[in-house]
Amino acid sequence: MTNEWIIDVLTDLMAFARRNNLTVTAETLDDARLVALTELASAADRKAEMMQSYESQPGTAPQLTSERDHA
C-alpha cells in the first residue's frame, strides 16, 4: 500500500482525541481508519487482479526477439 500514511494520520488524530476525552471523535476516527484500511486493501486487490488479468492474456507480453527479416 502506497497510501499508508493516511492510516498513520488517522491513528494520531484518534490518539489525540482519546487523550483529550473526545470520545465520540475518537470513535469516529477509528471508524474512518477502518474504512480507509478497507478501501486501501480493496484498491490493492483490484490492482493485483488487473495485473494478473493482463499477464494471463495471450499476446500481451513484450516480444524478446525480433521477428524482422534482416537483409
C-alpha positions as CSV (number, residue, x, y, z in Angstrom):
1,M,0.0,0.0,0.0
2,T,1.5,3.3,-1.0
3,N,-1.0,5.4,0.8
4,E,-0.5,4.0,4.3
5,W,0.3,7.5,5.6
6,I,-3.4,8.2,5.9
7,I,-3.7,5.4,8.4
8,D,-0.9,6.9,10.5
9,V,-2.6,10.3,10.4
10,L,-6.0,8.9,11.4
11,T,-4.3,6.9,14.2
12,D,-2.5,10.0,15.5
13,L,-5.7,12.0,15.5
14,M,-7.6,9.2,17.2
15,A,-4.9,9.1,20.0
16,F,-5.1,12.9,20.4
17,A,-8.9,12.7,20.7
18,R,-8.7,9.9,23.3
19,R,-6.1,11.8,25.4
20,N,-8.4,14.8,25.4
21,N,-11.5,12.9,26.3
22,L,-13.1,13.4,22.9
23,T,-14.7,10.0,22.9
24,V,-17.1,10.5,20.0
25,T,-14.4,12.0,17.9
26,A,-12.1,9.1,18.7
27,E,-14.7,6.5,17.9
28,T,-15.5,8.3,14.6
29,L,-11.8,8.5,13.7
30,D,-11.4,4.8,14.5
31,D,-14.3,4.1,12.1
32,A,-12.7,6.3,9.5
33,R,-9.4,4.4,9.9
34,L,-11.2,1.0,9.4
35,V,-12.9,2.4,6.3
36,A,-9.6,3.6,4.9
37,L,-7.9,0.3,5.6
38,T,-10.7,-1.5,3.8
39,E,-10.6,0.9,0.8
40,L,-6.8,0.7,0.5
41,A,-6.9,-3.1,0.7
42,S,-9.7,-3.2,-1.9
43,A,-7.7,-0.9,-4.3
44,A,-4.6,-3.1,-3.9
45,D,-6.7,-6.2,-4.7
46,R,-8.2,-4.6,-7.8
47,K,-4.7,-3.6,-9.0
48,A,-3.4,-7.1,-8.4
49,E,-6.4,-8.6,-10.3
50,M,-5.9,-6.2,-13.2
51,M,-2.2,-7.1,-13.4
52,Q,-2.9,-10.8,-13.2
53,S,-5.6,-10.5,-15.9
54,Y,-3.2,-8.5,-18.2
55,E,-0.4,-11.0,-17.7
56,S,-2.6,-14.0,-18.5
57,Q,-3.9,-12.6,-21.8
58,P,-2.1,-14.1,-24.8
59,G,-0.2,-11.6,-26.9
60,T,0.3,-9.0,-24.2
61,A,3.8,-9.9,-23.2
62,P,6.6,-8.0,-25.0
63,Q,8.5,-9.8,-27.6
64,L,12.0,-10.7,-26.5
65,T,13.3,-11.5,-30.0
66,S,12.9,-9.6,-33.2
67,E,10.7,-11.1,-35.9
68,R,12.1,-8.9,-38.7
69,D,14.0,-10.3,-41.6
70,H,17.4,-9.0,-41.8
71,A,18.8,-8.4,-45.3
